[in-house]
Amino acid sequence: MTTQPGRAETSALEALAAMGPLGPGASLGEAVFERLREALRAGRLRPGDRLREEEVAAALSVSRTPVREALGRMQARDLMRRGGGRGHVVRRLEAAEREQVYAMRAVLEGAAAGLAARHAGPADLALLEGLHARFAALPGAAAGEAAELNRAFHDALRRAAGNPWLDASLEALADAISLLGPTTFTAPGRHAEAIGEHGAILEAVRDGRAEAAEAAGRRHIEAAHAARLRLSQGEGEGEGRA
């Protein structure tokens, strides 16, 4: 007897299919794995979503073998866990884990901003200024777009920092960040706050003030953490991603 996917499962499968053809990879298994990670980081897959091997295979138009490989890798990275029945479930971070993720992120993002102040060139500054302008121009209700531009701003800071070790650490942390759940830009006033925070980071980077940039980067992540806590108290939802 074939089990029909529930509404949440259907939504997750539709999100995977809507992302278009699989990108190039060393193998189909690698391509499916990268698609799952991309969907998780973009918020298309969320904590609690259940994925069944055969349904993912159908959604992505591949056989079950590369899907099995990809789901196994997601489980090995502790991004998904076997469900009580069939399939894999995107895992939820415990409260202590969320505190640890934000604490580590504040350190790393602060360091990235500080290094960017020392090493950013004209092209880096132009990119950061363009992203900040686009972010500031968004309407307050555009939480999804705000999250995407926020991520792009931090990626640009990371590249401007010019430190491959820091880059690798932030890349590793990105998977854990993706498990925080829906963006904190859904919190009232968070977008407006972040505009000012990005502006402070950008000003310090532009002026070459490394200590000020690092402090501004830390404050930005601490404010995102505070917004997550507000969401938790207001909605009984202990998750949020900046």
C-alpha positions in Angstrom: 0.0 0.0 0.0 1.5 3.4 -1.0 1.4 6.1 1.6 0.3 9.5 0.3 2.5 12.4 1.4 0.9 14.9 3.9 0.5 18.6 3.2 3.9 19.5 4.8 5.7 16.8 2.9 4.0 17.8 -0.4 5.1 21.4 0.2 8.7 20.3 0.8 8.7 18.2 -2.4 7.2 20.9 -4.5 9.9 23.3 -3.2 12.6 20.9 -4.3 11.1 20.4 -7.7 10.5 24.1 -8.2 14.3 24.8 -7.8 14.8 23.5 -11.4 17.3 21.0 -12.8 20.0 19.6 -10.6 23.3 21.3 -10.9 26.5 19.7 -12.1 28.2 17.4 -9.6 30.7 14.6 -9.4 27.8 12.3 -9.3 24.0 12.3 -9.2 24.3 11.5 -5.5 26.4 14.6 -5.0 24.0 16.8 -7.0 21.0 15.6 -5.0 22.9 16.2 -1.7 23.8 19.8 -2.8 20.2 20.4 -3.8 19.0 19.3 -0.3 21.6 21.5 1.4 20.7 24.4 -0.9 17.0 24.0 -0.1 17.7 23.9 3.6 19.8 27.0 3.5 17.2 28.9 1.5 14.5 27.9 3.9 12.6 25.8 1.4 13.2 22.8 3.7 12.5 23.5 7.4 13.0 21.7 10.6 10.3 18.9 10.9 9.9 18.4 7.2 9.8 14.7 6.3 11.3 13.4 3.0 10.7 9.9 1.7 13.3 8.4 -0.7 10.8 7.5 -3.4 9.0 10.8 -3.3 12.3 12.9 -3.5 13.4 10.7 -6.5 10.1 11.4 -8.3 10.3 15.2 -7.5 13.9 15.4 -8.9 13.4 12.9 -11.7 16.2 10.7 -10.6 16.4 7.1 -9.4 16.2 6.2 -5.7 19.9 5.3 -5.5 21.4 8.8 -5.6 18.6 10.0 -3.3 19.4 7.3 -0.8 23.1 8.3 -0.9 22.2 12.0 -0.4 19.8 11.4 2.5 22.5 9.2 4.1 25.0 12.1 3.9 22.4 14.5 5.3 21.9 12.1 8.2 25.7 11.7 8.7 26.0 15.5 9.0 23.2 15.5 11.6 21.0 17.6 9.4 18.4 15.0 9.1 17.3 12.0 11.2 15.4 8.8 10.5 11.7 9.4 11.2 9.6 7.2 13.4 8.2 5.6 10.3 9.6 5.8 6.8 11.7 8.6 5.6 14.1 11.2 7.0 13.1 14.3 9.0 14.9 17.6 9.0 16.1 17.9 12.6 15.4 20.6 15.1 18.1 22.2 17.2 17.7 22.0 20.9 17.6 25.3 22.8 21.2 24.8 24.1 22.4 24.1 20.5 20.7 27.3 19.2 22.5 29.3 21.9 25.8 27.7 20.8 25.2 28.4 17.2 24.5 32.1 17.8 27.5 32.4 20.1 29.8 30.9 17.5 28.3 32.9 14.7 28.8 36.2 16.6 32.5 35.4 17.0 33.0 34.4 13.3 30.9 37.1 11.7 32.6 39.7 13.9 36.0 38.4 12.8 34.9 38.5 9.1 33.8 42.1 9.4 37.1 43.0 11.2 39.2 41.3 8.5 37.1 42.9 5.8 38.0 46.3 7.2 41.7 45.5 6.8 41.5 43.8 3.4 38.5 44.9 1.4 39.3 46.4 -2.0 37.2 48.8 -4.2 35.3 45.9 -5.8 34.4 44.4 -2.4 33.2 47.8 -1.1 31.1 48.4 -4.2 29.4 45.0 -3.8 28.7 45.6 -0.1 27.3 49.0 -0.8 25.1 47.7 -3.6 23.8 44.9 -1.4 23.1 47.2 1.5 21.2 49.6 -0.7 19.0 46.8 -2.1 18.4 45.5 1.5 17.5 49.0 2.8 15.1 49.5 -0.1 13.0 46.4 0.6 9.5 46.8 2.1 9.3 45.7 5.7 7.1 42.7 4.9 9.6 41.1 2.4 11.1 38.8 5.0 12.2 36.1 2.5 14.0 38.7 0.3 15.5 40.3 3.3 16.9 37.0 4.5 18.4 36.3 1.0 20.1 39.8 0.8 21.3 39.4 4.4 22.9 36.2 3.5 24.5 37.7 0.4 25.8 40.7 2.5 27.5 38.3 4.9 28.9 36.2 2.1 30.4 39.3 0.6 32.0 40.2 3.9 33.4 36.7 4.2 35.0 37.0 0.8 36.4 40.4 1.5 38.0 39.1 4.7 40.3 37.0 2.5 40.9 34.3 5.1 40.3 30.8 3.8 40.3 29.3 7.4 37.6 31.7 8.5 35.7 31.0 5.3 35.8 27.3 5.9 34.6 27.8 9.5 31.6 29.9 8.4 30.8 27.5 5.6 30.6 24.6 8.1 28.5 26.7 10.5 26.1 27.6 7.6 24.6 24.1 7.8 23.8 24.5 11.5 22.4 28.0 10.9 20.0 26.4 8.3 18.5 24.4 11.1 17.4 27.5 13.1 14.1 27.6 11.2 12.2 30.5 9.7 14.0 33.8 9.3 14.0 36.3 12.1 13.0 39.0 9.6 9.4 38.0 10.3 9.9 39.6 13.8 8.3 43.1 13.9 10.9 45.8 13.4 13.8 43.4 12.7 14.3 44.5 9.1 14.6 48.2 10.1 17.0 47.2 12.9 19.2 45.2 10.5 19.4 48.1 8.1 21.1 50.2 10.8 23.3 47.2 11.8 24.5 46.6 8.2 25.1 50.3 7.8 27.4 50.4 10.9 29.3 47.4 9.6 29.7 48.9 6.2 30.8 52.3 7.5 33.5 50.7 9.7 34.7 48.5 6.8 34.8 51.4 4.4 36.8 53.5 6.9 39.2 50.6 7.7 38.3 50.6 11.4 38.8 46.9 12.1 37.9 46.9 15.8 34.7 48.9 15.2 33.7 46.6 12.3 34.2 43.5 14.4 32.2 45.0 17.2 29.4 45.9 14.8 29.4 42.4 13.3 29.0 40.9 16.7 26.2 43.3 17.7 24.4 42.4 14.4 24.3 38.7 15.3 23.5 39.3 18.9 20.5 41.4 17.7 19.4 38.6 15.5 19.6 36.3 18.5 17.4 38.7 20.5 14.9 38.8 17.6 14.7 35.0 17.7 14.0 35.0 21.4 11.2 37.6 20.8 9.7 35.3 18.3 10.0 32.4 20.7 8.2 34.2 23.4 5.5 35.7 21.2 4.7 32.6 19.1 5.9 29.6 21.1 8.3 29.0 18.2 11.8 28.5 19.4 13.4 29.0 16.1 14.4 31.8 13.8 17.1 32.5 11.3 18.6 35.9 10.4 
